[in-house]
């Protein structure tokens, strides 16, 4: 396992570090020592030629502390107000910590809508590239002051998995308040939980080890960290969940030590565009497809044709993302629809030769072209 770690860090040039609220905060607000240690390590590793992007939680917790709010925040406006107070405080701590090492930081606040729109997604990528070229450290967080359910990432683990794709990271390091992945919650089963240093494949058994249980300042829990690892490894990016409060944790990782849990990347992985379709876009509808269409898509790399569609669910337009499921409800793929739900309701089950006869036009033979389709992994095999 040491050899595998050394091989990964040897190839690493771009690193995304995600730091959770459970790592960054203490009873008095932001833990400046943690950020100071992080800045020192990143500065040292930057001198060795590595490029870093940070996804940082902590704005709401910081604002809540500054406001002296002891009781839990009751609603979304209160959380947004606390984030408005706390984000500036958080960036001030980061700026001072990195400034001591001659490094400049930049703030990037995003919502899901910034990444769903392809042009804004590409603009975000270009901005990140420019900052890294200037040797600036981007500090990314969800724009909690304006985010509502429709445009929220859900948690910063999800945001980190998306940003790892955008920046074309070679490694995602998810710093949390545990040693890594255990086969059960070490807090509720002290002395019984077994630490897992290496995960070659995220199986159903591995998923069963996790829960959504969080501490008082975080969201998502280990389950969301595992889901983030699943996403980035499907894109070919290794992931390490490691103890963020340990001084020198990044140095240990880049020395190849068995620090945290390493998730190996998949041998075959998605392109950047298909990753964007699979994990960034939110599905607007569902297409139930027959076994023949499942086999053609999964085993033969084909596009989806109207003849394979059994049922159309949802209200969506041309270009919207839709999910393809089989008759048992298993997700097969997600892709961009060439036809609206209204038109698909008319041509489902028909051969392509009949599309123009029914609709009066036939802009495409395919309902979803293979180039605009991300097949679920692991692939479903048909008999």
C-alpha positions in Angstrom: 0.0 0.0 0.0 2.9 2.3 0.7 4.1 1.8 -2.9 0.6 2.7 -4.3 0.6 5.9 -2.2 4.1 6.9 -3.4 3.1 6.3 -7.0 0.1 8.6 -6.6 1.9 11.5 -4.9 4.8 11.2 -7.4 2.3 11.9 -10.2 0.5 14.7 -8.4 0.8 18.3 -9.4 -2.7 19.7 -8.7 -4.3 19.1 -5.3 -7.7 20.0 -4.0 -7.8 20.2 -0.2 -11.3 20.2 1.4 -11.5 21.3 5.0 -14.6 20.7 7.0 -16.2 22.8 9.8 -15.4 20.1 12.3 -11.7 20.7 11.6 -11.7 24.5 11.3 -13.8 25.4 14.3 -13.6 25.4 18.0 -15.9 26.8 20.7 -14.6 30.3 20.2 -15.1 30.2 16.4 -12.4 29.6 13.8 -9.4 27.8 15.0 -6.6 30.0 13.7 -3.9 27.4 14.6 -5.4 24.9 12.2 -5.4 27.4 9.3 -1.9 28.5 10.3 -0.6 24.9 10.1 -2.4 24.3 6.8 -0.9 27.5 5.3 2.6 26.5 6.4 2.3 23.0 4.9 0.8 24.2 1.6 3.5 26.9 1.4 6.2 24.3 1.8 4.6 22.0 -0.7 4.0 24.8 -3.2 7.7 25.5 -3.2 8.1 21.9 -4.4 6.0 22.7 -7.5 2.5 21.6 -6.3 -0.6 23.7 -7.0 -3.4 23.9 -4.4 -7.1 24.8 -4.3 -8.9 24.8 -1.0 -12.6 24.2 -0.5 -13.3 25.5 3.0 -16.3 25.3 5.3 -16.6 27.5 8.4 -18.4 30.7 7.3 -21.7 30.0 9.1 -19.9 28.7 12.2 -17.6 31.7 12.3 -20.5 34.2 11.9 -22.5 32.4 14.5 -19.6 32.7 17.0 -19.0 36.4 16.2 -22.7 37.1 16.7 -22.6 35.3 20.0 -25.5 33.0 19.0 -25.5 30.0 21.4 -28.8 28.5 20.3 -29.0 26.6 17.0 -29.9 28.8 14.0 -33.6 28.3 13.4 -34.0 29.0 9.6 -32.4 29.6 6.3 -32.3 33.5 6.6 -30.5 33.2 9.9 -27.9 30.8 8.5 -27.5 33.1 5.4 -27.0 36.1 7.7 -24.5 34.2 9.8 -22.6 33.3 6.6 -22.6 36.9 5.5 -20.9 37.9 8.8 -18.6 34.9 8.9 -17.3 34.7 5.4 -15.2 37.8 5.7 -13.8 36.8 9.0 -12.9 33.4 7.6 -11.1 35.0 4.6 -9.2 37.4 6.9 -7.8 34.4 8.8 -6.8 32.6 5.6 -5.3 35.8 4.1 -3.1 36.5 7.2 -2.0 32.9 7.5 -0.9 32.5 3.9 0.5 36.1 3.8 3.1 35.1 6.4 4.5 32.8 3.7 4.3 35.3 0.9 1.2 33.7 -0.7 -1.9 35.4 -1.8 -5.4 33.9 -1.4 -8.5 34.5 -3.5 -12.1 34.1 -2.5 -14.6 32.2 -4.8 -18.2 31.8 -3.7 -20.3 29.5 -5.9 -23.8 28.1 -6.1 -24.9 25.1 -8.1 -26.3 27.4 -10.8 -22.7 28.6 -11.5 -21.7 25.0 -12.5 -24.9 23.8 -14.1 -24.7 26.4 -16.9 -22.0 25.2 -19.2 -20.6 28.7 -20.0 -20.4 29.7 -16.4 -18.9 26.3 -15.6 -16.1 26.9 -18.2 -15.7 30.5 -16.9 -15.2 29.1 -13.4 -12.5 26.7 -14.8 -10.8 29.5 -16.6 -10.7 31.7 -13.5 -9.2 28.8 -11.4 -6.6 28.2 -14.1 -5.6 31.9 -14.1 -5.3 32.0 -10.3 -3.2 28.9 -10.2 -0.9 30.3 -12.9 -0.4 33.4 -10.7 0.4 31.1 -7.8 -2.6 32.4 -5.9 -4.4 30.0 -3.5 -8.2 29.9 -4.4 -10.4 29.5 -1.3 -13.8 28.2 -2.4 -17.0 28.0 -0.5 -20.7 27.7 -1.2 -22.3 31.2 -1.4 -24.4 30.5 1.6 -25.7 34.1 1.7 -27.9 33.6 -1.4 -28.1 29.8 -1.7 -31.6 28.2 -1.5 -32.5 24.5 -1.8 -32.8 24.7 -5.6 -29.2 25.9 -6.1 -27.4 24.4 -3.1 -24.7 21.8 -3.4 -25.9 20.2 -0.2 -22.5 20.1 1.5 -18.9 21.1 0.7 -18.0 17.4 0.1 -20.2 17.6 -3.0 -18.7 21.0 -4.0 -15.2 19.6 -3.6 -15.9 16.6 -5.9 -17.2 19.0 -8.6 -14.2 21.4 -8.2 -11.7 18.5 -8.4 -13.1 17.9 -11.9 -13.1 21.5 -12.9 -9.5 22.1 -11.9 -8.4 18.7 -13.2 -6.9 17.7 -9.9 -4.5 14.8 -9.5 -5.6 14.2 -5.9 -8.5 15.2 -3.5 -7.5 15.4 0.1 -10.6 15.6 2.4 -9.6 16.7 5.8 -12.0 15.7 8.5 -12.1 15.2 12.3 -11.5 11.4 12.2 -8.6 9.3 11.1 -10.4 8.2 7.9 -12.9 5.5 7.1 -13.9 2.9 9.7 -16.2 -0.1 9.3 -18.5 1.5 11.9 -18.7 4.9 13.7 -15.7 5.0 16.1 -17.6 7.4 18.3 -20.5 5.1 18.9 -18.4 1.9 19.0 -15.1 2.9 20.6 -12.6 0.1 20.6 -14.6 -2.0 18.1 -14.4 0.1 15.0 -11.8 -1.1 12.5 -9.8 1.5 10.5 -9.6 0.9 6.7 -6.4 2.4 5.2 -7.1 1.4 1.5 -10.3 1.2 -0.6 -9.8 -0.3 -4.1 -13.4 -0.1 -5.0 -16.4 1.6 -3.3 -18.8 -1.4 -3.0 -22.2 -1.7 -1.3 -20.4 -3.1 1.7 -18.1 -0.1 1.9 -21.1 2.2 1.7 -22.8 0.3 4.5 -20.0 1.4 6.9 -21.0 5.0 6.7 -23.8 7.2 8.0 -24.9 10.8 7.6 -24.3 11.5 11.3 -22.4 14.8 11.8 -21.1 16.9 14.6 -22.7 20.1 15.7 -21.1 22.3 13.0 -20.8 20.1 10.0 -23.1 18.7 7.4 -23.1 15.4 5.4 -21.0 13.2 7.7 -18.8 10.3 6.5 -21.5 9.2 3.9 -21.1 12.5 2.0 -17.3 12.1 2.1 -17.6 8.6 0.7 -20.0 9.8 -2.1 -17.4 12.5 -3.0 -14.7 9.8 -3.2 -17.0 7.8 -5.4 -17.5 10.7 -7.8 -13.8 11.8 -8.1 -12.5 8.2 -8.4 -14.9 7.7 -11.3 -13.2 10.6 -13.0 -9.8 9.0 -12.4 -8.8 11.1 -9.3 -7.6 9.4 -6.2 -9.0 10.6 -2.9 -7.7 10.5 0.7 -9.9 11.1 3.7 -7.4 12.2 6.5 -7.3 13.7 10.0 -7.4 17.5 9.5 -6.4 18.4 13.1 -3.1 16.5 12.9 -0.2 18.8 12.4 1.9 17.8 9.4 -0.9 15.7 7.9 -0.3 17.0 4.3 3.5 16.4 4.6 2.8 12.8 5.8 0.5 12.2 2.8 3.2 13.5 0.3 5.8 11.4 2.0 3.7 8.3 1.1 2.8 7.5 4.7 -0.4 5.5 5.5 -2.2 8.6 6.8 -6.0 8.5 6.3 -7.9 6.3 3.9 -6.8 6.1 0.3 -9.5 5.5 -2.4 -7.9 4.4 -5.6 -9.2 5.8 -8.9 -11.0 3.6 -11.5 -9.0 2.2 -14.3 -11.5 3.4 -16.9 -13.1 6.8 -16.1 -15.4 9.5 -17.4 -14.4 12.5 -19.5 -14.7 15.9 -18.0 -17.9 16.6 -19.9 -19.6 13.3 -19.0 -18.5 13.9 -15.3 -20.3 17.2 -15.5 -23.4 15.6 -16.9 -23.4 12.7 -14.3 -22.6 14.6 -11.1 -23.2 18.3 -11.6 -26.5 18.5 -13.6 -29.7 17.8 -11.8 -32.1 15.5 -13.7 -35.3 17.1 -15.0 -37.0 13.8 -15.8 -36.8 10.0 -16.2 -36.9 7.7 -19.2 -37.8 4.1 -18.6 -36.0 2.0 -21.2 -36.3 -1.6 -22.2 -33.7 -4.4 -21.9 -32.6 -4.0 -25.5 -31.8 -0.4 -25.0 -30.0 -1.2 -21.7 -27.8 -3.7 -23.5 -27.1 -1.3 -26.4 -26.1 1.5 -24.0 -24.1 -0.4 -21.4 -22.5 -3.2 -23.4 -22.2 -1.7 -26.9 -21.7 2.0 -26.3 -24.8 3.1 -28.3 -27.0 6.1 -28.2 -30.6 6.0 -26.9 -33.2 5.8 -29.7 -37.0 6.3 -29.3 -37.7 2.7 -30.0 -36.1 1.7 -26.6 -38.2 4.1 -24.5 -41.1 2.6 -22.6 -42.2 5.5 -20.4 -41.5 9.2 -20.1 -41.7 10.9 -16.6 -41.3 14.6 -15.9 -41.6 17.9 -17.7 -38.4 18.8 -19.5 -37.2 20.7 -22.6 -34.7 20.0 -25.3 -31.2 20.0 -23.8 -32.3 19.2 -20.3 -30.6 16.4 -18.3 -32.7 13.3 -17.9 -32.0 9.9 -16.2 -32.4 6.6 -18.0 -33.7 3.7 -15.8 -34.5 0.1 -16.5 -37.9 -1.5 -15.8 -36.7 -2.4 -12.2 -35.8 1.2 -11.4 -32.0 0.8 -11.7 -30.3 3.9 -13.0 -28.5 3.2 -16.2 -27.3 6.6 -17.5 -27.9 10.3 -17.5 -27.8 12.5 -20.6 -28.9 15.6 -22.4 -32.2 15.1 -24.2 -32.6 16.0 -27.9 -36.4 16.1 -27.6 -38.8 17.6 -25.0 -40.9 15.4 -22.7 -44.0 16.3 -24.7 -42.5 15.1 -28.0 -41.0 12.0 -26.4 -44.4 11.1 -25.2 -45.5 11.0 -28.8 -42.5 9.1 -30.3 -41.6 6.7 -27.5 -41.4 3.1 -28.7 -41.3 4.2 -32.4 -38.5 3.6 -34.9 -36.5 6.6 -36.0 -38.0 6.5 -39.5 -41.4 7.4 -38.0 -40.2 10.5 -36.0 -40.8 13.0 -38.8 -44.2 11.4 -39.6 -45.4 12.0 -36.1 -43.7 15.3 -35.2 -43.5 16.9 -38.6 -39.7 17.2 -38.2 -36.7 15.0 -37.3 -33.8 17.1 -36.0 -32.1 14.0 -34.5 -32.3 10.2 -34.8 -31.1 9.9 -31.2 -33.1 10.8 -28.1 -29.7 11.0 -26.2 -26.5 10.9 -28.2 -23.7 8.8 -26.7 -21.4 11.8 -26.6 -23.9 13.5 -24.3 -24.5 10.5 -22.1 -22.8 9.4 -18.9 -23.3 5.7 -18.2 -23.6 4.8 -14.5 -20.6 3.0 -13.0 -20.3 0.2 -12.3 -22.0 -0.7 -15.5 -25.1 -2.9 -15.4 -24.5 -6.2 -17.3 -27.4 -7.8 -19.2 -27.9 -11.4 -20.1 
